[in-house]
C-alpha cells in the first residue's frame, strides 16, 4: 500500500463516529453517524440516519459502488496539534499514533480526543490539564 493510500484511509477513518452526509450516484442523500467502513469497497454503515425526505432509519448500509460523496458535517479532532502542544510540555516523551487515534506520553499515559484514558498520577493530571486547555482554545 502506498503512502497516499494509507493517508487516504487514515483520513476516511477519522470520519468514524462522526456525523456525515453521504450522496449516492443514484441521487439519494443520507445523513447520520458513520459507524463502519469496509476499506475494500468503501461500503458504509450509518446509524440514526435520515434520507433527504427526513425519513429516519436506525441503521443503513450504503454499497460502496454507489457512494458518490462522503461529507463531514463536523471538524475532526486535531490529534496532531494536541501532540505538538504536549511535546512542548513533555519534550521527546510524546508519540503520536494518528492512525489509531491516540497519543502516548512517557510510555504510560494514553490520550485520545476524549482526554486521558489510561495512566494516573501527577504526570497524567498534567497531561489532562494540557488537554483541557487545548479543548477550551480550539472549541471555545
C-alpha positions in Angstrom: 0.0 0.0 0.0 1.4 3.4 -0.9 1.8 6.3 1.4 -1.0 8.1 -0.4 -3.3 5.2 0.1 -2.5 4.9 3.8 -3.1 8.6 4.2 -6.4 8.3 2.3 -7.7 5.5 4.6 -6.5 7.4 7.7 -8.5 10.4 6.6 -11.6 8.4 5.9 -11.3 6.5 9.2 -11.3 9.8 11.1 -14.9 10.2 10.0 -16.0 7.1 12.0 -18.2 8.1 14.9 -18.9 11.5 13.3 -21.9 12.9 11.6 -21.6 12.6 7.8 -23.7 13.3 4.7 -23.5 10.6 2.0 -24.6 11.3 -1.6 -25.1 8.4 -3.9 -24.6 8.1 -7.6 -28.4 7.4 -7.8 -29.1 10.9 -6.4 -30.1 9.9 -2.8 -28.7 11.7 0.2 -28.3 10.3 3.7 -27.0 11.9 6.9 -26.1 10.0 10.1 -23.3 8.8 12.3 -20.7 6.8 10.3 -20.2 3.7 12.4 -18.4 1.4 9.9 -16.5 1.4 6.6 -15.4 -1.5 4.5 -12.0 -0.4 3.3 -12.1 -2.9 0.4 -15.1 -1.3 -1.4 -16.0 1.7 0.8 -19.4 0.4 1.7 -20.6 2.5 4.7 -22.8 1.8 7.7 -24.7 4.8 9.1 -26.5 4.9 12.5 -29.5 7.0 13.2 -29.7 8.0 9.6 -32.1 10.2 7.7 -32.7 10.4 4.0 -33.4 13.7 2.1 -37.1 13.5 2.9 -36.4 13.2 6.6 -37.3 9.5 6.9 -35.4 8.1 9.9 -33.6 4.7 9.8 -31.9 3.0 12.8 -29.2 1.6 10.5 -28.4 1.8 6.8 -25.7 0.2 4.8 -24.7 2.0 1.6 -22.9 -0.1 -1.0 -19.6 1.4 -1.9 -20.3 1.1 -5.6 -23.0 3.9 -5.3 -21.2 6.2 -2.9 -20.5 9.5 -4.8 -19.5 11.7 -1.8 -18.9 11.5 1.9 -19.0 14.9 3.5 -18.1 15.6 7.1 -20.6 17.7 9.0 -18.1 18.4 11.8 -14.4 19.2 12.0 -12.4 16.2 13.1 -10.4 16.4 16.3 -6.8 17.6 15.6 -4.8 15.0 17.4 -1.6 16.2 15.8 -2.0 19.7 17.2 -2.6 18.2 20.6 0.5 16.1 20.3 2.6 19.2 19.4 1.2 21.0 22.4 2.0 18.1 24.7 5.5 17.9 23.2 6.2 21.4 24.4 5.4 20.3 28.0 6.9 16.8 27.7 9.8 17.2 25.3 10.8 13.9 23.5 8.3 11.9 25.6 5.3 12.2 23.2 4.5 9.6 20.5 1.5 10.2 18.1 -0.4 7.3 16.7 -2.7 9.3 14.4 -4.0 6.2 12.5 -5.0 4.6 15.8 -6.4 7.8 17.3 -4.2 8.2 20.4 -1.1 9.8 21.8 1.3 8.1 24.2 3.0 10.3 26.8 6.0 9.0 28.7 5.1 5.5 27.5 2.4 5.3 30.2 -0.3 7.9 29.6 -2.7 7.4 26.8 -4.6 10.4 25.4 -7.5 10.4 22.9 -9.9 13.0 21.7 -11.8 12.3 25.0 -8.8 13.1 27.2 -6.6 10.9 29.4 -7.9 7.3 29.1 -5.0 5.4 30.6 -2.5 6.4 33.3 -2.6 8.1 36.6 -0.7 10.3 39.0 0.7 13.8 38.7 2.0 13.4 35.1 -1.4 12.2 33.9 -3.1 15.1 35.7 -0.7 17.5 33.9 -1.5 15.8 30.6 -5.2 16.2 31.3 -4.8 19.9 32.1 -2.9 20.4 28.8 -5.8 18.5 27.0 -8.5 20.7 28.7 -6.7 23.9 27.8 -6.3 22.7 24.2 -10.1 21.9 24.1 -11.1 25.2 25.5 -8.9 27.1 23.0 -9.9 25.1 19.9 -13.7 24.7 20.6 -14.3 27.8 22.7 
